[in-house]
Amino acid sequence: MTIEQQLRDQLDRATRDVPTAPHLATSLSRGRTRRRQRNGLVAGAGLVAGTAAAALVLVAALGGISHDAGTTVATDPTSGAPAADDGSFVSGTDVDEMLEAVVARHLPSLGRADDVYPSDWDHDGPMPDADHADATDWQAVYTVSPRDQLLVIMAYPKPGEDVVPGVIADDSYQDDEGHFTFYSSYVSDSGFTVNALETVAATSLQQAVAERVFSGQDLRPLVTDPELTFPFPASRQ
C-alpha cells in the first residue's frame, strides 16, 4: 500500500459520514448542542485525499474551474466552550487537554479548540465521550478565521491496514466546492499517524496559498511531536 492510500484510508475512516470542511463548524455547533444535552456526540471533521490524487485535482482546478466568490467557511458560535463539567472537552481523561496543549505549543496564534473528541474504528465520526477509553483516534478542530479551519487527528492503524512507517507527507487538495486543504501527516514506526489539515475557502489555489495561515514548516513539528500519543485501548488488545 502506498503512503497516499494509507493516509486516505485512515482519514476516511476517521471522518466517514461527517460533513466535509465547508460545513464543519455548522455541524460542530449542532453537535455541541447535542453533547451538552446528553454528553453524546459532536460532529465535525474534514476529508483528505491522497497526495497523487490531490495533485491531479489541483491541476484541474488551475485549468478553469470556477467557484462562487462569496463562499465562506462557517464559524461556530459556541467555539471555545467546553462541554464537560470540569472545564475540559471530555470528562475522565486528559487526552483532550494534552492534544490541545501540544497544538497550542506549536501554533500559539490559535485560541482554544472549537472541540476535541474521541472516535474509533467502529464509529462514523465522533464516539460518545463516556467511551473515550476505547478510542483509537482523537481529533481537535479549530476556527483559524471565518474562511480557514484546522483539523488535527492522531490515530492508530486499523488491524490489517498496511502502513508505511517513518513517512512525513506535505500536500494539498481541492474539493468540488472551492475549498483547498493543505495538510501534513506523519506515520511513526508503529503505524500511529498524526495529521494536521488546514482548509481555506478560496476561488483559486493562488488565493488559498496566500490566505493560508500555517505552512508545512509550521505543521511538521506538530505532527512529529512525540507527546502526541495516547494509550492503545485495552478493549482492542
C-alpha positions in Angstrom: 0.0 0.0 0.0 1.3 3.5 -0.9 1.6 6.2 1.7 -1.1 8.1 -0.3 -3.6 5.2 0.1 -2.7 4.7 3.7 -3.4 8.3 4.6 -6.6 8.2 2.6 -7.8 5.1 4.3 -7.0 6.3 7.8 -8.6 9.8 7.3 -11.6 8.4 5.5 -12.2 6.1 8.5 -11.8 8.9 11.0 -14.2 11.2 9.2 -16.6 8.9 7.5 -20.2 10.3 7.0 -19.2 13.6 8.7 -19.8 16.7 6.6 -16.6 18.0 5.0 -14.7 21.2 5.6 -17.2 23.8 4.3 -19.8 22.7 6.7 -17.5 21.6 9.6 -18.3 24.4 12.0 -22.0 24.4 11.4 -22.1 20.7 12.1 -19.9 21.2 15.1 -22.3 23.8 16.5 -25.2 21.3 16.2 -23.1 18.5 17.7 -22.0 20.6 20.6 -25.6 21.4 21.4 -26.5 17.7 21.4 -23.5 16.9 23.6 -24.4 19.5 26.1 -27.9 17.9 26.3 -26.7 14.3 26.7 -22.9 14.3 26.8 -23.1 12.4 23.5 -21.7 13.2 20.1 -20.0 16.2 18.5 -19.9 16.3 14.7 -17.2 17.9 12.6 -14.2 16.8 10.6 -12.5 17.0 7.2 -11.8 14.5 4.5 -8.4 14.4 2.8 -7.4 12.8 -0.5 -4.1 11.1 -1.2 -1.1 13.1 -2.5 -1.2 11.8 -6.0 -4.9 12.4 -6.5 -4.6 15.7 -4.8 -2.1 16.9 -7.3 -4.3 16.0 -10.2 -7.3 17.8 -8.7 -5.2 20.9 -8.2 -4.0 20.8 -11.8 -7.6 20.5 -13.0 -8.6 23.4 -10.8 -6.0 25.6 -12.4 -7.4 24.8 -15.8 -10.5 26.9 -15.3 -12.9 25.5 -12.6 -14.9 28.5 -11.3 -16.3 28.8 -7.8 -18.7 31.2 -6.0 -16.6 34.1 -4.8 -18.9 34.5 -1.8 -18.2 31.1 -0.4 -17.1 31.2 3.2 -16.3 28.7 6.0 -19.0 28.9 8.7 -17.9 29.7 12.2 -19.1 28.1 15.4 -21.0 30.5 17.7 -20.2 28.2 20.7 -16.5 28.0 19.9 -14.2 27.6 22.9 -17.0 26.5 25.3 -16.1 23.0 26.7 -19.0 20.7 27.3 -17.5 18.8 30.2 -18.2 19.8 33.8 -14.5 20.0 34.7 -13.8 22.6 32.0 -12.2 20.2 29.6 -13.9 18.9 26.4 -14.1 15.2 27.6 -14.5 14.3 31.3 -12.5 11.5 32.8 -9.4 11.8 30.6 -6.6 14.3 29.9 -6.0 13.2 26.3 -8.2 16.1 25.1 -6.2 18.6 27.2 -2.9 17.1 26.1 -3.8 17.4 22.4 -4.9 21.0 22.8 -1.8 21.9 24.8 0.6 20.4 22.2 -1.2 22.2 19.4 -1.0 25.5 21.4 2.7 25.0 22.0 3.4 24.6 18.2 0.8 27.0 17.0 0.5 29.7 19.7 -1.5 32.1 17.5 -4.5 29.7 17.8 -7.1 30.2 20.5 -8.9 27.4 22.2 -10.1 24.5 20.1 -13.7 24.5 18.9 -13.8 21.0 20.1 -11.7 17.9 20.9 -13.3 14.5 20.8 -12.6 10.7 20.6 -13.5 8.3 17.9 -12.7 4.7 16.9 -12.8 2.2 14.1 -16.5 1.4 14.6 -17.9 4.9 14.6 -18.7 7.2 11.7 -17.0 10.3 13.2 -17.1 11.0 16.9 -18.0 8.4 19.6 -19.7 9.0 22.9 -17.5 10.8 25.4 -18.2 8.2 28.0 -16.5 5.6 25.8 -13.2 7.6 25.5 -11.1 4.7 26.9 -12.0 2.7 23.8 -10.9 5.5 21.4 -8.5 4.6 18.5 -8.3 8.2 17.4 -8.7 11.7 18.7 -9.5 14.9 16.8 -9.2 18.6 17.5 -10.8 21.2 15.4 -10.1 25.0 15.3 -11.5 28.0 13.6 -8.5 29.9 12.3 -10.6 32.6 10.6 -14.1 32.8 9.1 -12.6 31.2 5.9 -10.0 29.0 7.4 -10.2 25.9 9.7 -7.6 23.5 11.1 -8.2 19.8 12.0 -5.6 17.7 13.9 -6.1 13.9 14.0 -4.0 11.3 15.8 -4.9 7.7 15.2 -3.9 4.1 15.5 -4.0 2.0 12.3 -6.9 -0.4 11.9 -5.9 -4.1 12.1 -4.9 -5.5 8.7 -4.2 -2.0 7.4 -0.8 -1.8 5.8 1.3 1.1 7.0 4.4 2.8 5.6 6.3 4.0 8.8 8.6 6.9 9.1 7.0 9.0 6.4 6.2 12.7 6.5 3.9 13.9 3.8 3.0 17.5 2.8 0.5 18.2 0.1 -2.9 19.8 -0.7 -6.1 19.0 -2.5 -9.3 20.8 -3.6 -12.9 19.7 -3.1 -15.7 20.3 -5.5 -16.9 23.4 -3.7 -13.8 25.5 -4.0 -12.1 24.7 -0.7 -8.4 23.9 -0.5 -6.9 21.7 2.2 -3.2 21.8 3.0 -2.0 19.0 5.2 1.0 17.5 6.9 1.0 13.8 8.0 3.4 11.7 9.9 3.4 7.9 10.3 5.6 6.6 13.2 7.3 3.2 13.2 4.3 1.7 14.9 1.9 3.0 12.3 0.5 5.6 14.6 -0.4 8.6 12.4 -0.8 12.3 13.2 -2.4 14.6 10.6 -2.8 18.4 10.5 -5.1 19.8 7.9 -5.8 23.4 7.2 -8.8 24.1 4.9 -9.2 27.5 3.2 -12.3 28.7 1.3 -10.9 30.4 -1.8 -11.7 30.9 -5.5 -8.2 29.8 -6.7 -5.2 27.9 -5.5 -3.2 31.1 -5.6 -5.7 32.8 -3.3 -5.7 29.8 -0.9 -1.9 29.8 -0.7 -1.9 33.5 0.0 -4.6 33.2 2.7 -3.5 30.0 4.5 -2.0 30.8 7.9 0.2 27.7 8.5 2.9 26.4 6.3 4.3 22.9 6.1 7.2 24.1 8.2 4.7 25.1 10.9 2.8 21.9 10.8 5.6 19.3 10.5 6.9 19.9 14.1 3.4 19.5 15.4 2.6 16.2 13.6 6.0 14.7 14.6 5.8 15.8 18.3 6.4 12.6 20.4 3.9 13.8 23.0 1.1 13.3 20.6 0.1 9.8 21.6 -2.4 8.1 23.8 -2.8 4.5 25.2 -4.0 1.9 22.9 -7.4 0.8 24.2 -7.4 -2.3 26.3 -10.6 -3.4 24.7 -8.8 -3.8 21.4 -5.9 -5.9 22.8 
